Every structure is written in C-alpha cells, then in structure tokens.
Amino acid sequence: MSENRQPGNQMTLACPAKLNLTLRILSRRADGFHELESLMVPVGLFDTLSFRRTSDCRISLSCRWAAGFGKLAGSGGKAGFRDATSGQELDDSLPPATQNLAYRAVERLWRESGQHHGAVVTLIKRIPAAAGLGGASSDAAHALVAANRVWELGMSPHHLASIAAELGSDVPMFLTRTPVIARGRGEQLEPTRLPQLHLVLVKPAAGLSTPDVYRELRLHECAPQGPTASDVAGHLVAGDIRRAEAGMVNDLERPARRLSLAVGETFATLASLGLRPAMSGSGDCCFAFCRSARAARRAAARLRSRGELRAYPVATL
C-alpha cells in the first residue's frame, strides 16, 4: 500500500480507483442485494487521504477536488461558489463531511474501539464521482487502514475487511489493492495475478447514481452464459487481449444506457479511435485497452480535444 507515514500521529495514503473489467449480475438476493461476479482491478488514478491524530475526541473531515479535477461544465455542481474559510470551489458532487464514506469509516472504528483520541481527515479528490470507479469506497478503505495504524488499534485484516463489507460492497477490495474476482455481493474476494495493463478512461459530464442504475436493471436482460471472470483473467495472463475484450460483459451497461445517452455516445467516441469500449461498474465512466502507456496518453489527448469529456491514461497496479 502506497503511503507516506510520518512519525507518531499522521499518515498519508494514495487511494486508487478501480475498474470492473467484467460485471455479471447473477440473481437478486433475499437481503435486497444482487449476487454478482466481477473481475476488478485497481488503477493508477488516486485520491489522497491524510489522517492526523488529535488529542480531543472529535473527528473532522475536509474534502476538496484537486486542481483541474472537479465536475465538468454542464454536469451540475455549484460552480462559482466558494467556501468562505478554505476558498475552495464548492461542488455538490461531494457529500457533506458527515455523509462522506471515509468519515463514516473513521467514526465506525472510533465508536467500536472506545478511542480517546480524535482525528482530522483530509481528502483531495481526483477520482471522478458517480462514475463506477469506486472513489468513495477506496477512500473509506484507506481511512480504515489509517485509523487502525495511527490510533494503534491493532485490528486484524480480517476484522477490517468485515467492517469494510458493512460500509459498502466495493470497500473490501481496496484493502487488497490487487486484482480480484469478487463474488457474493462483492465482499467475497479471490486475488488473482494479471500482467500490467494500459487503458484510457473516459468520463462524460453527467454522472450516474448506482441505486438508480440498479433500480433500472432487468434481470431477464442479463447474459445467462458466457465467459466467466476467471476466463477473462486467463486470457489477459495469456496476452490474448482480443479474447479478453470479447468476454468483458457488464450487465449494468443496458440500464446505464437507458438512463444516460452519454454512455452510448462515449462508446461511439472510443470506437471511432479504433478502441473497443467497456463500462466500469454502474457507469458512466467508460474505458478501453491500449497497446502501451504511450498509446493511452495519445488516446487521452485526442479524447480531451473532443469537448466535455475527461480522459485519463492509466495502468493497472
């Protein structure tokens, strides 16, 4: 785990985004969640979380976008309004501090441990919100790690993983920071080894709500058969990118397309560059494999020139 740990009472962590290279929805569970199978990989687009122990018993969190990483024009948000204290531009894509998943993670450990210290948590965001990239989940997982270490709680990885699963289905995978095949509702993880992959990510302006996409899901539309996550992982290990791409099914793509025209438009834009597009998670971020880091950078530059799109060249971790 990439970290810059300072002596005593402070820790800074880089919190990566993730991509769902596959996402199959198998059934609806009795607990209201969906049974799924997904090949998930962490990628080199990072939020930064800093955790500092304090002598009081209060938890505070501040969150802002890194320069150039806020919401796109036309996507909503309170552009032009600034916080009177920090001077930072406000943006309604960032929740209030007490609703932030990282805050809830720290508060959860604080209450369970009976901690007599407090914490100041600072988040600098680069991972787009409402994109299917798991930014909030990554922040929460790394907040658990930081709180456990800086507060010297001594909680086991298994215990942290159980708390992570309570916070959200995607949170546990960020404790591993390795490619995984996720099953159950996302909390059953099988680590898998993959070669480094180069990709370009494309984020349209609008954003999609995960609950909205799942409400729009129609189980009869989900592909009943086809390559498994293990099959796709095997193709990637063998260097057969084309067969891997053919197996990269995301059962949330159809509902996402119904809710957002931008998903289909982004697919068409990627295809116009000769790339094979896919969508991560519940969207609306789309991605495609590139032959090399240089090819990913060139694709991102071309995509940025096409208007209201954010494009990021990344590699898997």
C-alpha positions as CSV (number, residue, x, y, z in Angstrom):
1,M,0.0,0.0,0.0
2,S,1.5,3.3,-1.1
3,E,1.9,5.5,1.9
4,N,3.8,8.4,3.4
5,R,3.8,7.7,7.1
6,Q,5.1,10.5,9.3
7,P,6.3,9.7,12.8
8,G,3.8,9.4,15.6
9,N,0.4,10.8,14.7
10,Q,0.0,11.2,11.0
11,M,-0.3,9.1,7.8
12,T,-1.0,9.9,4.1
13,L,-2.3,7.3,1.7
14,A,-2.9,7.2,-2.0
15,C,-6.3,5.7,-2.7
16,P,-6.6,4.2,-6.2
17,A,-9.7,3.9,-8.4
18,K,-10.9,0.6,-9.7
19,L,-12.3,-0.8,-12.9
20,N,-14.7,-3.7,-13.4
21,L,-13.4,-5.5,-16.4
22,T,-16.4,-7.8,-16.1
23,L,-19.6,-7.5,-14.1
24,R,-22.2,-10.2,-14.3
25,I,-25.4,-9.9,-12.2
26,L,-26.5,-13.5,-11.4
27,S,-29.6,-13.1,-9.3
28,R,-31.3,-10.9,-6.7
29,R,-30.7,-12.0,-3.1
30,A,-33.1,-12.2,-0.2
31,D,-31.2,-9.4,1.5
32,G,-32.0,-7.0,-1.3
33,F,-28.5,-7.0,-2.8
34,H,-27.6,-8.8,-6.1
35,E,-25.4,-11.9,-6.5
36,L,-22.6,-10.9,-8.8
37,E,-19.3,-11.9,-10.3
38,S,-16.7,-9.3,-11.3
39,L,-13.1,-9.1,-12.3
40,M,-11.9,-5.9,-10.6
41,V,-8.6,-4.2,-10.9
42,P,-7.1,-1.1,-9.1
43,V,-5.7,1.5,-11.5
44,G,-3.4,4.4,-11.2
45,L,-5.8,7.3,-10.6
46,F,-5.6,8.3,-7.0
47,D,-7.4,10.3,-4.3
48,T,-5.1,11.4,-1.4
49,L,-6.2,10.8,2.2
50,S,-4.3,12.3,5.1
51,F,-5.1,11.2,8.7
52,R,-3.8,13.1,11.7
53,R,-4.5,12.0,15.3
54,T,-5.6,14.8,17.7
55,S,-5.8,15.0,21.5
56,D,-9.6,15.7,21.6
57,C,-12.3,13.2,20.9
58,R,-13.7,14.8,17.7
59,I,-13.5,13.7,14.1
60,S,-13.4,16.3,11.4
61,L,-13.1,15.7,7.6
62,S,-12.5,18.2,4.8
63,C,-12.8,17.2,1.2
64,R,-11.9,19.1,-2.0
65,W,-11.2,18.5,-5.6
66,A,-7.6,18.7,-6.7
67,A,-6.9,21.5,-9.2
68,G,-8.5,20.6,-12.6
69,F,-10.4,17.5,-11.3
70,G,-13.8,19.0,-10.3
71,K,-17.0,18.4,-12.1
72,L,-17.2,19.2,-15.8
73,A,-19.2,22.1,-17.1
74,G,-22.8,21.2,-17.7
75,S,-22.8,18.5,-15.1
76,G,-24.3,20.4,-12.2
77,G,-22.4,21.4,-9.1
78,K,-22.1,24.9,-7.6
79,A,-19.5,26.2,-9.9
80,G,-18.5,29.7,-8.9
81,F,-19.4,29.4,-5.3
82,R,-16.5,29.2,-2.8
83,D,-16.2,28.1,0.8
84,A,-15.7,31.2,2.9
85,T,-13.0,29.5,5.1
86,S,-10.9,27.5,2.6
87,G,-11.6,29.5,-0.6
88,Q,-12.2,26.2,-2.4
89,E,-14.8,25.9,-5.1
90,L,-17.9,24.1,-3.8
91,D,-19.3,21.2,-5.7
92,D,-22.5,19.2,-5.0
93,S,-20.8,16.0,-6.3
94,L,-19.0,15.9,-2.9
95,P,-21.3,15.0,0.1
96,P,-21.3,16.9,3.4
97,A,-18.5,15.7,5.7
98,T,-20.6,13.6,8.0
99,Q,-22.1,11.7,5.0
100,N,-18.7,11.0,3.4
101,L,-18.0,7.3,3.4
102,A,-14.4,7.9,4.7
103,Y,-15.9,9.9,7.7
104,R,-18.3,7.0,8.4
105,A,-15.4,4.5,8.3
106,V,-13.4,6.5,10.8
107,E,-16.4,7.1,13.1
108,R,-17.2,3.3,13.0
109,L,-13.7,2.5,14.3
110,W,-13.8,5.3,16.8
111,R,-17.0,4.0,18.3
112,E,-16.0,0.4,18.3
113,S,-12.6,1.0,19.9
114,G,-13.7,3.5,22.5
115,Q,-10.9,5.7,21.2
116,H,-9.9,8.7,23.4
117,H,-8.2,10.5,20.6
118,G,-9.8,12.3,17.7
119,A,-8.8,12.8,14.0
120,V,-8.5,15.3,11.3
121,V,-9.0,13.7,7.9
122,T,-8.3,15.5,4.7
123,L,-9.3,14.2,1.3
124,I,-8.0,15.5,-2.0
125,K,-10.2,14.1,-4.8
126,R,-9.1,13.1,-8.3
127,I,-11.3,10.1,-8.9
128,P,-14.5,11.3,-10.7
129,A,-17.7,10.9,-8.7
130,A,-20.7,8.9,-9.9
131,A,-18.5,7.1,-12.4
132,G,-18.3,3.5,-11.4
133,L,-14.7,3.9,-10.3
134,G,-15.2,3.3,-6.6
135,G,-13.6,6.6,-5.3
136,A,-15.7,6.8,-2.2
137,S,-15.1,3.1,-1.4
138,S,-11.4,3.5,-1.9
139,D,-11.3,6.5,0.5
140,A,-13.3,4.5,3.1
141,A,-11.0,1.5,2.9
142,H,-7.9,3.6,3.3
143,A,-9.4,5.6,6.1
144,L,-9.9,2.3,8.0
145,V,-6.2,1.4,7.4
146,A,-5.0,4.9,8.5
147,A,-7.2,5.0,11.6
148,N,-6.1,1.5,12.6
149,R,-2.4,2.3,12.4
150,V,-2.3,5.9,13.7
151,W,-4.7,5.1,16.6
152,E,-2.7,1.9,17.1
153,L,-5.8,-0.2,17.4
154,G,-4.2,-3.5,16.3
155,M,-7.3,-4.7,14.4
156,S,-6.6,-7.7,12.2
157,P,-7.0,-7.5,8.4
158,H,-10.0,-9.9,8.7
159,H,-11.7,-7.6,11.2
160,L,-11.1,-4.6,9.0
161,A,-12.5,-6.5,6.0
162,S,-15.7,-7.3,7.9
163,I,-16.1,-3.6,8.7
164,A,-15.4,-2.7,5.1
165,A,-18.1,-5.0,3.9
166,E,-20.6,-3.3,6.2
167,L,-19.7,0.1,4.7
168,G,-20.2,-1.0,1.1
169,S,-19.8,-3.8,-1.4
170,D,-16.8,-2.3,-3.1
171,V,-14.9,-1.3,0.0
172,P,-13.2,-4.7,0.9
173,M,-11.4,-4.9,-2.5
174,F,-9.5,-1.7,-1.8
175,L,-7.9,-3.3,1.3
176,T,-6.1,-5.7,-1.0
177,R,-5.0,-3.3,-3.8
178,T,-4.6,-6.2,-6.1
179,P,-6.8,-7.6,-9.0
180,V,-9.6,-9.7,-7.6
181,I,-12.5,-11.8,-8.7
182,A,-15.4,-10.6,-6.5
183,R,-18.4,-12.7,-5.8
184,G,-21.4,-12.7,-3.4
185,R,-22.5,-9.0,-3.2
186,G,-18.8,-8.1,-3.8
187,E,-17.3,-9.0,-0.5
188,Q,-16.0,-12.5,-1.4
189,L,-12.7,-11.8,-2.9
190,E,-10.3,-14.1,-4.8
191,P,-7.0,-12.4,-5.5
192,T,-5.7,-13.0,-9.0
193,R,-2.4,-12.1,-10.8
194,L,-2.6,-10.1,-14.0
195,P,0.0,-8.5,-16.2
196,Q,0.1,-4.7,-16.2
197,L,-2.5,-3.3,-18.5
198,H,-2.7,0.1,-20.1
199,L,-6.0,1.8,-20.5
200,V,-7.7,5.1,-21.3
201,L,-10.6,6.1,-19.0
202,V,-13.3,8.5,-20.3
203,K,-15.7,10.3,-18.0
204,P,-18.7,12.1,-19.5
205,A,-20.1,15.1,-17.7
206,A,-23.3,13.9,-16.3
207,G,-22.6,11.0,-13.8
208,L,-24.9,8.2,-12.8
209,S,-26.4,7.1,-9.4
210,T,-25.6,3.5,-8.6
211,P,-29.0,3.0,-6.9
212,D,-30.8,4.4,-10.0
213,V,-28.9,2.1,-12.3
214,Y,-29.7,-1.0,-10.1
215,R,-33.4,0.1,-10.0
216,E,-33.4,0.2,-13.8
217,L,-31.8,-3.3,-14.0
218,R,-33.9,-6.0,-15.6
219,L,-32.6,-9.4,-14.7
220,H,-34.0,-11.1,-17.8
221,E,-31.7,-8.8,-19.8
222,C,-28.5,-10.1,-18.1
223,A,-26.5,-12.5,-20.2
224,P,-27.2,-16.0,-18.7
225,Q,-24.0,-17.6,-20.1
226,G,-20.6,-16.6,-21.5
227,P,-17.0,-16.2,-20.3
228,T,-16.5,-16.1,-16.6
229,A,-14.3,-13.6,-14.7
230,S,-11.7,-16.4,-14.4
231,D,-11.9,-16.9,-18.2
232,V,-11.2,-13.3,-18.9
233,A,-8.4,-13.2,-16.4
234,G,-6.9,-16.2,-18.1
235,H,-7.0,-14.5,-21.5
236,L,-5.2,-11.5,-20.1
237,V,-2.5,-13.6,-18.5
238,A,-2.0,-15.3,-21.9
239,G,-1.7,-11.9,-23.6
240,D,-4.8,-12.5,-25.7
241,I,-6.4,-9.1,-25.3
242,R,-9.0,-9.6,-28.1
243,R,-10.5,-12.7,-26.4
244,A,-10.5,-10.9,-23.1
245,E,-12.3,-7.9,-24.6
246,A,-14.9,-10.2,-26.1
247,G,-15.7,-11.6,-22.6
248,M,-15.9,-8.2,-20.9
249,V,-19.6,-8.1,-20.3
250,N,-21.1,-5.6,-17.9
251,D,-24.8,-6.4,-17.1
252,L,-25.3,-2.8,-15.9
253,E,-24.5,-1.3,-19.3
254,R,-28.0,-1.6,-20.6
255,P,-29.7,0.1,-17.7
256,A,-27.0,2.8,-17.7
257,R,-27.5,3.5,-21.4
258,R,-31.3,3.9,-20.8
259,L,-30.6,6.4,-18.0
260,S,-27.8,8.3,-19.8
261,L,-27.3,8.9,-23.5
262,A,-23.7,9.9,-22.7
263,V,-22.8,6.2,-22.2
264,G,-23.6,5.3,-25.8
265,E,-22.0,8.5,-27.1
266,T,-18.8,7.7,-25.2
267,F,-18.8,4.2,-26.5
268,A,-19.1,5.6,-30.1
269,T,-16.3,8.1,-29.4
270,L,-13.9,5.4,-28.2
271,A,-14.9,3.1,-31.1
272,S,-14.1,5.9,-33.6
273,L,-10.5,5.8,-32.3
274,G,-10.3,2.1,-33.2
275,L,-10.7,1.1,-29.5
276,R,-13.1,-1.5,-28.0
277,P,-15.1,0.3,-25.3
278,A,-16.5,-1.1,-22.0
279,M,-18.1,0.5,-18.9
280,S,-17.0,0.2,-15.3
281,G,-19.4,-0.6,-12.5
282,S,-22.6,1.2,-12.7
283,G,-21.1,3.8,-15.0
284,D,-20.9,6.3,-16.5
285,C,-17.1,6.0,-16.9
286,C,-16.0,4.0,-19.9
287,F,-12.6,2.6,-20.8
288,A,-10.6,0.7,-23.4
289,F,-7.4,-1.2,-23.5
290,C,-4.4,0.5,-25.2
291,R,-1.2,-1.2,-26.5
292,S,1.1,0.8,-24.4
293,A,1.4,3.7,-21.9
294,R,2.2,6.0,-24.9
295,A,-0.8,4.9,-26.8
296,A,-3.0,5.5,-23.7
297,R,-1.6,9.0,-23.4
298,R,-2.2,9.7,-27.1
299,A,-5.8,8.4,-26.9
300,A,-6.5,10.5,-23.8
301,A,-5.2,13.7,-25.5
302,R,-7.4,13.0,-28.6
303,L,-10.4,12.4,-26.4
304,R,-9.9,15.6,-24.4
305,S,-9.9,17.6,-27.6
306,R,-13.5,16.4,-28.3
307,G,-15.3,18.6,-25.9
308,E,-16.9,17.9,-22.5
309,L,-15.0,14.7,-21.7
310,R,-12.4,13.9,-19.1
311,A,-9.9,11.3,-20.3
312,Y,-7.2,9.7,-18.1
313,P,-4.4,7.4,-19.3
314,V,-3.9,4.8,-16.5
315,A,-2.2,1.4,-15.8
316,T,-3.3,-1.3,-13.5
317,L,-1.4,-1.6,-10.2
